[in-house]
Amino acid sequence: MLFDTPDGRITCDIGWAGPLALPLGDEAGVQAACGIMHVHGRSAGRPRPLGVDYAGAVSGVLAVHGVLAAAIARMRGGATTGVRTSVAQAALLSVGQYLAAATASGDSTPHPRIPGGPPFTSADGVRFEIEAFDPEPWQRFWSLLGADRTTLADGWRPFLHRYATAVCPLPPELHSAAAAHVFHEIAGAAQAAGISLVRVRGGADMPAPGGPGGVAPWRLTPETPAQPGDPPRPRPAGAALPLEGLVVVESTRRVQGPLAGHVLRLLGAEVVRVEPPGGDPLRWMPPTVGTCSARFLALNRGKRVVEIDIKSAAGQHEVRELVAGADVFVHNWAPGKAASFGLDAADLQAVRPGLVYAHAGGWGRAVGAGSAMGGVEPLGTDFLVQAHSGLGALLRPRGEPPAPSLMTLTDVLGGLVSAEGVLAALLARCRGDGGARVDSSLHSAAEVLTASAVSGGGGKGPGQRLGARRPLWGPLHEPLPTRDGHLVLSSCARSAPERLAGVLGLAPGGDPGAAVAAHCRDRGAAELAGRLRGTGLDAVPVCTDLAALAADPRFAGVLETEGAAFVRSPWEFAP
């Protein structure tokens, strides 16, 4: 692709495999080889494809990052002419936290990989998701539904850690407690207990398609009054990365906000991370690399940390002092927190004219999410957003009940979308437009995926869209069990079962799909992939062990190991 800018032409190349020494050529193969099917399928007890072209969507955002960063570099005196990324690198970045945890050398207590978990179903057939950050509201809610205390104790820990593990083996008694009440009663219990609850939308209640083509998943609000501030800082002599010399201050938690800062750091910015006194509690979530959580490091390595109590007047003053020397400020605080701290966009742009101020939120401009709780907006978290946006339905084929993935899909894409908005605002600032506020959300990230599902994605994803919003899968769309694992067929192979059966030497007649599946069960995945390679009916063995993926020399060019495996920068810039 070619992009013409006022400062020259920039080329952008999106490949399938990138630096990976693997024969990848479609979304299904990338999801299989790079761990997405494995992580998404943990809650089912077997690898499963996502019903949307997730890796492709992430690679598209990464490509925009690269082009914007290259344009910024040119405005700051650089000579960057092109950028390259790949769908496989996007997939690995999306599972980076799970990969780091699976390869950490520190001791940890293994989490059980038992299928099951949310969502829950009421007595009148309504599927719903819940969210709570503290055990007390969780216990109150389930107690109101009649669950006993032992069950509550057994269920809280897997529920709390489902973000880190992508599994949630809850006691069956909790599902039974939900099934004993109609949804109206359950919604009342949630409101009384103080937890968040939303319906899992998937039928007639599916929302209208969001994020139409050409509409960015972030919103820029120019600084008022417009202040051009200082001219863009020139790139340091010998700089190799586009954002070198720029400073980002972030005050973020969990995944979405830290990932936005991580992306900006990979592009060369210095990132100063504000943490509470004593440090972010997630630093000690096992497994660890040394004394720090591997999962935390996957999002926060290389950032400079400053401990500040932002709830105090002195701490708020410290933040203003930090921002006075920065180009970007990023936070993902709850709605209203920034204003209560005196650290909203206008407050900080008064200190630093020309500042790019970014809020990575939960619901953004979404409406109706709080209807099940008397109009109270629920917590803006990944699984609730998947449920309400309709993404949880689009992930699974028609005929299956809708359910959000326990892989943090919108957290990851939401962080990338936030970084994209920051880069767009930085480029505008370089061109003399002054500072801006950047608003993005998990919900706007979900709309990127729901909109692409409606458009169909070119038929290369793991599910074919046949005029319906939910994907329609045939018998060969799921990973095929083999003697030593699973195998995923390419879109061409799935669409030609008779030819596939012939290539495998199977007798004609009968159901070719069933014959292929039976044939694969007695043979090795790599053996089958080798037989099909070069026939136009390719197949890819499914990764079901992230530690083995990290040890595979074919992935050496995209991973680095420092006590655990971490994903390298997904861009290559041409001078």
Steps between C-alpha positions, in 0.01 A plus 500: 500500500614856426418807708571848371572757770600867471852384583525219248377152423493223765462135408330246727528124460281259701610140457356180642806347668747790515828381658347165599642208307152353451282450189204713609245633255170570672338604827424147615860389455630800694254446786606133510878545486532804728296385800170686457296182453672347802435793737145562378423128524624449855152551644367233261779252575617492136636749246233703324508770231358844557205576275645838402828581325660619821866470401426676172324785683792539742750503212297773331528718810873426524539606137330833575734540799797449272387744234413771754830448684694519171321824412584642844865402453510685167346811659775487764785485253518127430503330162277199563354376173316182592374261764442125507294285737308171482185324613711242687681770700163653583376163624805449720467849646137422587602190702818658635388499865404133487825414323707676767310322779542160333877542470586672829774335702360613835307260721123517480196299592355361177145599423271206418413478131145381553234598245208713608428843641273790412265600354205394714142425393189604694184294548335689213790433263691830515877462476696756699849601613597651835799697625637580846846614609455418870377184673237665721258606220556159334406320821196721559372436147527122514365490856190684378461227238525230765855368447679368812817660640728206412401529137567876506848447641581238236376720217653839577866424422447349151254781423754764607788347303312420178658805334847357554426133432219500237331227705235526771411161652207610718310265730191364316289616795537861384346420163222314683437801724469725194269253325262505798406868448352704218715774355302782661575354845868453414532858377346620827747292701791645299381854565453431872842332530685766303635286218473561126279286281419511127314275259698301245348629179477255215155479345233756429672726754823519297602865469518674166842482334740750653814663377408542130786514253700820510403592857791484743449307827627804690393864521732802492390819675730794425653684792290803596615765449732360233858519621771388259737475794864422434602392149539123458820374657752399235608137500827445683804447279527137401145414611382167365133518604234756402401627846846528655529826694128513588379446858181321606363505856247227578287421805331174407397159632427150371547450120347769276686808631838331562492350149446844348812624679687183405431559131622859521817378675561240228479786249777681688331729755625527856210385720474611862258280691320641808424230757355525853730494802636147531449432130220360285355191680501309171882501511485199731247287317664159438679363310794733545828588334719571798270701724267636231198346330580368153161613377561851638841514331345410164322837515736717702863405432727795434279764659639735766291472817412783739292424810245774572184517709278669243214521752695759701551866414876451514478205264286691252760775504770241423301374202469854366875545532561178306257601227662842466791327327297246304336473159225250586298407809304172501259368766219248528341625821128451558268775368517815712826412676719733293281800581490410870881487503532832317682309225256525210604611152451873559690480832807336348496691171515817708826366641626364168355681196490267201464188716335191351267380777361147456224326694467126432153427639252215521165589344582829330197622309314166522141534617267257667761295685351589836140415418513176699609688812252781519706729278825459697795462263673167565873464545670553164691173478587258223247221548207733570581699185524180294158396633320830442656591165398173333863397453449201732240367255709562189791302645300176482311336213127494448346217697712565809389729783688833498783538753791743538848360466708482818792623292523876560408601146371853556761581765774432245331664203385787723858576601609495137212727397596747774860507375373558146307805615806633682712465185236678292496786751881517510512524122241781505707677763813465287308671221417796723150411619585517869407248767191282518300269721475141372205291616477129422338204672474125521159534338641692202762224464221239499329698223811460284439124515121502472516729197756277328282195571205668330709582193612138474878535509550352153417145603851425623417478867420184694125548448325585171233770509204392289284809526456463875684687771604187689746271321391173347748217547509168322645176641854593391515847659587373847855375563515132405629262770810309389713232658720761671297821510274699271511621141328803345414497132542806281193671357572340161520152653178547696314611190608196292443189715474261201832618359655490847389140546652410162836663586506297822436182302151431633248301300229711330141491619326563829561811707847630407519729804434213740748281313772770526435542874521123557820476294669779702432335837756225435778720361735768629416866450840592355490197269159603364605864457806384305293282268264786419767768456530610140162359396310824553317328788734596781459421867674618818563308825336675795718633781370358830810579710629857515826391664568270206419785260759720674763224466428446129792645296255613232376768744848620599479814287193636678565403863766581758561324830587675826373258763189455284413536132397847389377617160735731313385819331262406214630768259798537274567853374687573178726807505 
